[in-house]
Amino acid sequence: MRVTIIDYKAGNLTSVLKALRHLGAEIEVTDSDLGIVAAAERIVVPGVGHFAATRRLDATGLTPAIRGAIERGVPFLGICVGMQWLYAGSTEEPTQPGLRQFAETCTRFPDGQEKVPHVGWNSISIRPDSRILSGISNNSYVYFTHSYRAPVANATTAVTDYGEPFTAAIERGNITGVQFHPEKSGEAGLQILRNFLEWKPC
């Protein structure tokens, strides 16, 4: 299975690449090649850092190319900031829109409620019909590092509580995103990536 990883200079790209290769995926990485995106069989957008980095996706023309791939039914996985990019936007950089696959906006954890950023292992409460989390035990622990989070919504398939509940995973059709880092989450994370590789195009 060939996987296209989008490099917008803000991702935890190396560890994602290693994890997918460990599972037998053939990887191609692009930071601007629209032809590669047009031919993609699977797309992964990783991410660590500031939401403003997603401006590069607009500047290179990757945003409409990825949107077109999603519309064709290509399976898409966003990780951390890559998941937040699926939303309307983030208050971390209000002038930069997201991909708008989901209507909500990502916001910062309230100061004083819990330590920000949220870093380390935390459990996920999994909706039984989740495809991306199939085979993962409810309340399994996965690894987070983030200061902004998405609200719980209809498409949420896993919830984590850190002062208040937030979306740990979301999916609809051929789109999925996880706020945590599966590439750093041990066997549970590898199972999540394996599930993504086995998704059938919609």
C-alpha positions as CSV (number, residue, x, y, z in Angstrom):
1,M,0.0,0.0,0.0
2,R,1.4,3.4,-1.0
3,V,1.0,6.3,1.4
4,T,1.6,9.9,0.6
5,I,2.9,12.0,3.6
6,I,2.5,15.7,3.3
7,D,5.5,17.7,4.5
8,Y,4.6,21.2,5.4
9,K,7.7,21.7,7.6
10,A,5.8,21.3,10.8
11,G,5.2,17.6,11.1
12,N,6.6,14.8,13.2
13,L,7.4,13.4,9.8
14,T,10.3,11.1,10.5
15,S,8.7,9.0,13.2
16,V,5.4,8.8,11.2
17,L,7.3,7.6,8.2
18,K,9.2,5.0,10.2
19,A,6.1,3.6,11.8
20,L,4.3,3.3,8.5
21,R,7.3,1.6,6.9
22,H,7.5,-0.8,9.8
23,L,3.9,-1.8,8.9
24,G,5.0,-2.5,5.3
25,A,3.7,0.7,3.6
26,E,5.4,2.2,0.6
27,I,6.0,5.9,1.4
28,E,6.3,9.0,-0.8
29,V,6.8,12.4,0.8
30,T,5.9,15.7,-0.9
31,D,6.0,19.3,0.1
32,S,4.6,20.7,-3.1
33,D,4.1,18.1,-5.9
34,L,0.5,18.3,-6.8
35,G,0.9,15.3,-9.2
36,I,1.8,13.0,-6.3
37,V,-1.3,14.1,-4.4
38,A,-3.5,13.6,-7.5
39,A,-2.2,10.0,-7.7
40,A,-2.3,9.3,-3.9
41,E,-3.8,6.1,-2.6
42,R,-3.7,7.3,1.0
43,I,-2.8,10.7,2.5
44,V,-1.3,11.5,5.9
45,V,-0.9,15.0,7.2
46,P,1.2,14.9,10.4
47,G,1.8,17.9,12.6
48,V,3.7,19.3,15.6
49,G,3.8,23.0,16.4
50,H,1.8,26.0,15.4
51,F,-1.4,26.1,13.3
52,A,0.0,28.9,11.3
53,A,2.4,26.4,9.6
54,T,-0.6,25.2,7.6
55,R,-0.3,28.4,5.5
56,R,2.3,26.5,3.6
57,L,-0.4,24.1,2.4
58,D,-2.3,27.0,0.9
59,A,0.8,28.6,-0.6
60,T,1.9,25.5,-2.4
61,G,-1.5,24.6,-3.8
62,L,-1.7,21.5,-1.6
63,T,-4.9,22.5,0.1
64,P,-7.1,22.3,-3.0
65,A,-5.2,19.2,-4.2
66,I,-5.9,17.4,-0.9
67,R,-9.5,18.5,-0.8
68,G,-9.9,17.1,-4.3
69,A,-8.3,13.8,-3.2
70,I,-10.7,13.6,-0.3
71,E,-13.7,14.2,-2.6
72,R,-12.5,11.3,-4.8
73,G,-12.6,9.1,-1.7
74,V,-8.9,8.8,-1.0
75,P,-8.5,7.8,2.7
76,F,-7.0,10.8,4.7
77,L,-5.4,10.7,8.2
78,G,-4.6,13.9,10.1
79,I,-2.3,13.7,13.2
80,C,-2.2,16.4,15.9
81,V,-2.1,19.7,14.0
82,G,-3.0,17.7,10.9
83,M,-6.2,16.7,12.6
84,Q,-6.9,20.3,13.7
85,W,-6.5,21.4,10.1
86,L,-9.6,19.4,9.2
87,Y,-11.7,21.9,11.1
88,A,-12.8,25.4,10.2
89,G,-9.8,26.8,12.0
90,S,-8.0,27.4,15.3
91,T,-7.9,30.3,17.7
92,E,-4.1,29.7,17.7
93,E,-4.0,31.5,14.3
94,P,-7.5,33.0,13.6
95,T,-6.4,34.4,10.2
96,Q,-5.6,31.0,8.8
97,P,-8.5,28.8,7.8
98,G,-8.6,25.0,8.1
99,L,-9.8,22.5,5.5
100,R,-13.3,23.0,6.8
101,Q,-14.3,19.3,6.6
102,F,-15.7,19.8,10.1
103,A,-17.5,23.0,11.1
104,E,-16.1,23.4,14.6
105,T,-13.1,25.5,15.7
106,C,-10.1,24.3,17.8
107,T,-9.4,26.3,20.9
108,R,-6.7,26.5,23.6
109,F,-7.1,24.6,26.9
110,P,-8.1,27.1,29.6
111,D,-5.2,28.4,31.7
112,G,-5.3,27.4,35.3
113,Q,-7.5,24.4,34.8
114,E,-4.8,22.0,33.9
115,K,-1.1,22.4,32.9
116,V,-0.8,23.6,29.3
117,P,0.4,22.0,27.1
118,H,-1.2,18.7,27.6
119,V,1.8,16.3,27.3
120,G,2.1,12.6,28.0
121,W,-0.1,9.5,28.1
122,N,-3.8,9.7,28.6
123,S,-6.7,7.4,28.1
124,I,-9.3,7.5,25.2
125,S,-13.0,6.6,25.6
126,I,-13.8,4.9,22.3
127,R,-17.1,4.9,20.4
128,P,-17.8,1.2,19.5
129,D,-18.4,1.9,15.8
130,S,-15.1,3.6,15.2
131,R,-13.2,2.2,12.2
132,I,-9.8,3.9,12.9
133,L,-9.8,2.6,16.5
134,S,-11.0,-1.0,15.7
135,G,-9.2,-3.5,17.9
136,I,-8.1,-0.9,20.4
137,S,-9.4,-1.5,24.0
138,N,-11.6,1.2,25.5
139,N,-9.6,3.4,27.8
140,S,-6.3,2.5,26.2
141,Y,-3.5,5.0,26.7
142,V,-2.0,7.0,23.9
143,Y,0.5,9.8,23.7
144,F,-0.5,13.5,23.5
145,T,1.4,16.8,23.2
146,H,-0.8,19.8,22.4
147,S,-2.2,23.1,23.7
148,Y,-5.2,23.3,21.4
149,R,-8.1,20.9,21.1
150,A,-11.3,20.3,19.2
151,P,-14.7,20.1,20.9
152,V,-16.7,16.9,21.1
153,A,-19.1,16.7,18.1
154,N,-21.2,14.2,16.2
155,A,-18.2,12.8,14.2
156,T,-16.1,12.3,17.4
157,T,-15.2,8.7,17.8
158,A,-12.9,9.0,20.9
159,V,-12.9,11.4,23.8
160,T,-10.2,12.2,26.3
161,D,-10.7,14.2,29.4
162,Y,-8.1,16.9,30.4
163,G,-9.9,19.3,32.6
164,E,-12.8,18.8,30.3
165,P,-13.7,16.4,27.5
166,F,-12.2,17.0,24.0
167,T,-12.1,15.1,20.7
168,A,-9.2,12.6,20.6
169,A,-10.3,11.0,17.3
170,I,-12.8,12.0,14.6
171,E,-13.9,10.2,11.5
172,R,-16.5,10.6,8.7
173,G,-16.4,8.6,5.5
174,N,-12.8,8.4,4.2
175,I,-11.6,11.1,6.6
176,T,-10.1,10.6,10.0
177,G,-8.0,12.5,12.4
178,V,-6.4,11.8,15.8
179,Q,-5.2,14.5,18.3
180,F,-2.6,12.1,19.8
181,H,0.4,10.7,18.1
182,P,-0.1,7.0,17.0
183,E,3.5,6.8,15.9
184,K,4.5,7.4,19.6
185,S,1.7,5.3,21.2
186,G,3.2,1.8,21.2
187,E,1.2,-1.2,20.0
188,A,-2.1,0.7,20.2
189,G,-0.7,3.4,17.9
190,L,0.6,0.8,15.4
191,Q,-2.9,-0.8,15.4
192,I,-4.4,2.5,14.5
193,L,-2.0,3.0,11.6
194,R,-2.7,-0.6,10.5
195,N,-6.4,0.2,10.5
196,F,-5.8,3.2,8.3
197,L,-3.7,1.2,5.8
198,E,-6.6,-1.3,5.6
199,W,-9.3,1.3,5.0
200,K,-11.2,0.8,1.7
201,P,-11.6,3.9,-0.4
202,C,-15.1,5.3,-0.2
